């Protein structure tokens, strides 16, 4: 959701915070703000819009300061405007606070504060929180640190916060519950951020706060962490970051999304590296190995995720049931815990999240753990909440994904899930040695095939130019490629704002066929493997109703090429690995259409990269 950046040290906080906010803008870009302290007192600038709008409003007006906090917002409480932008001040003007998350009981707290004479300038729950801290501090005559702790024990919800007192330029208080917060530790300086990207060029040492922890950052002192509930000190663990600065820059591409599409050959290779050893017929995954018995004896696998991660789970359902012969259920994490699901000790829950911070997925994990299930996490961000909350897991190693619309994360997730399914199936004795080696070799070959496909996308770009003004799209796929149809439709919706739906091709006759006419583009995913003849029949049904067919086919396919209006050719592979191949042209189709429509590809409206509120 929102992006938090802070600094305390000797260098000028202003450029550190502004550059940090730009790197976190994928988390939200409805409004932005910054606050610092200089020799003349508090400086505060905020406005509706992007960080560039904030810079324009600042107009170089903020002077040098060694302390500051900044924020880029994805709106929850209150519409995007200047008043609702962070940071927020307390009524006295002394306390300044930024916040990511939702305070669920803000209404009752606000009512109580109003009765005690507090007034509010915004519609946000954040302004309520900063005034609650001030109320407690004044009433009890205690330090800011103590007041923050008492206040956080009185509120319900999720938060990552940073707060300081304008009369003390040497201290910032931070706290976390349900939303990510990391503190970068430098030489006599500290950095605060929602993830590590804002301070990579300054330090590689980072402390990831756990839920219900708060920290005191003080100039010239060590970073101190305490439990919010018990007030007991906690020894912070300092991680040594391995992310490089180059990985979070565009690297000559027009958009992060395009860069990340083209990185998929490498990201899949990185996901496989050290895990798949084809020439020796081995899969090595320590996270799976430690829980082999749980997987081998599982009565059921439940896969949970949201958005693109849910689609990756749907692909995995086909793979696990096909190879490992274990019943699989794929659930929206956002619905999972609200229907009182039946979960047992012999169930394995696989939780998928690119960021590792998805609030709905975290909530589902906690419920499943309470019911005794074994939880296996798949995420991309080292040190994230899901990585810490699960019993075991594996990182995708896709590298930072900045574009809001997920691309390389999807293929990396499917790759990792394929490895796990193959490993379990092999250990259950369900695969012959020849079949197992065939699978290993073909999966190992996928990066090269993607690389070859990406050498040219002129056909995809041409098709995009023909259909960029369409009002609706229909995506059809069968078997392993039904989830790809869903994912293709989602990408188009996310970044071009064209209405699109994905369906199993056989379901077209049960309703969607009513929509098909000469104005309806229908994207059909039709590799040679799988239910090819059935797909051919579905295409004929579309053509009989004058629909415009865009077919994803294998190189050299002549049968569908005769029927379809347009074809995009992809490399051939085994059926279960086709989603890794067929999804690529759909990503490019969405990208080119969005660019041609003048859409903000990396920052689509109303969306944020990491959804850390329910």
C-alpha positions, 0 to 999 in steps of 0.5 A: 500500500503506502510507502514510508521513508525516513532519515536520521543522521548527518546528511541532508534528509530531503534528497534521501527522502524524495529519492526514496519515495520515488522508489516506493511509488509503486506502493501508492501514488495518490498523494505524497508529503514530506516533513523535516526539522531545520533551525527555524522549526518544522517544515511540512509540504504535502499534496495530492498527486505523485512525488513529482507533484510534491517536488514541484510544490516544494520548489527547492524550498526545504532547507538542509535537515538531518531528520525527516519523514516522507510518505506516498499514499494509496488511499484507504480512509479519505479521498486523495487530496491535500488534506488527507495526504501524509504526514499528519500533525497533532493538534498542538503541531508538535507531533508528526506521523506517517502511517501505512495500514488501517486503524479499524477502531478509528471512529470510536477513538475519534469520537472520544478525542473529539469529546476531549476537544480535539479537532480534525482537518482530514478524513484519515485514521492516521490523524486520529492516531497521532492525536491519540498519541498526543492525548496520552502523552499530555495526560500522562506527562510521559515520553513520546516512546511510552505514549506511542506504545500505550496508544498502539495497545489501544488501537485495532488494525494494521500499521507501520508508523514513523513519528517524531516531535518537532522539538526533538530533532534527534529521535524518531519512533517507529512501529509495525503490525501487519505492514512492513517496516525496515530500518537501515543501519548506517554509520551514525545514521538510520534509514526508515522505509517500507522496503529496503530499496530507498537506502540501498546506495547508503547501507546494506545493513537492515533490521526488519521489524516484526509484528508488535514491535517498536523501535527508537531511533536516536542520533548517536545511539544504537537502534533499540527495539521493544515489544509493544505488548510487553515492553520487553527489549528485543535484540534486533537481528541485522540482515546483510542485504544482497540486492544491488542498485542496478536491479531496481533501475529501468536499465534503458527500458521505457518502463519497469514492466517491459524490463521485467517481461524481458528479465523472465529468462534470467528470473526463471534461471535464478529460480532454478539455480542450485535447485534443478540439476538436470544432468544428475537427475536431482532437485535440491530444495532445503525448504521442501526437504525439511518437510518431505514427510508432510508433503508425502503424507498430505491428504490435501494441499491448499494453495492460497494467494491473491491476484496473479499469485492466485493464478499461479496457484491454479496452474500448480493445481493442475501440475500437483494433481497430474504429477503428485496425485495429491488433491489440491484446492486453490483459494482466494486468500481474501475469502479463505478465513471468512468461510470457516474453512475445514483444515486439518493437521494432514493438510499442507497450505502453500501461501503465494505472494510476490511481496510476502506482505499481502495482508489477506494472505498473512491472515489466512496463514495465521488461521491455517496455523491455528488449525494445525496445518503445515504452512509453506510460503512462496515469496520473492522478498527476503525477510518479508512477513510471510517468510517469517510467518510460515513453517518453511518455504522457498524464495523465487529469486526473481529479483525486485519487481517494481511494475505494479502489474506482476509479470516475472513474479508469475513465471517464477512462482509457476517455476518454483511450484513445478519444481516442488510438484516434480520433487514430491512426485519423484519421491512418491515413486510416481515418475519413472526415471526417464520421465523425471529426467525428461521433465528436468531437462525440459524445465531447464530449457524454458529460459532459452526458449523464452529468450528466443521468443523475446528476440522480436515482438513485432507481431504482438505490437502490430496486433496491439495497434489493431485492437487498442481501442477495443472496449472488451476482450475475451480470453480462452484457454483449456487445461493448464492454459485456462489460468493463463487466460485468467492472467492474460485478462487480468493484465489487460484490465490492470494496465489498459483499463479495457474490460476483459474476462478469462474463461475455460474455452469449453465454458464459452458456450455456457454464456460468454458466446452471447457477447461475441460479434465482429467487435469482440477480440477473442484471445485463444491460447492454443498450443499443440499439446493438450486439448488441441482439437477441442480448441480448434472447435472453439475457434470455429464457434467464435469465427461462426459469430464473426468474432476476431480471433487472436491465437497463441500457437506453436511455431509452424502451426498451420491449422489454426493459422488458417482460421484465426485472424491473427496468430502469435507463435511461441516455442513448443514445450511439454504441456505442463510447462506451456503456461511459462511460455504462453503467458509471455505474449499476453504480457506483451499484448497488454503492455503495448496496448496500454502504451498505445492508449497513453496509460501509465503502465508502471503505475496504473490507476487505483492499484498498488503493488503490495496490498497490506490492508484487508 
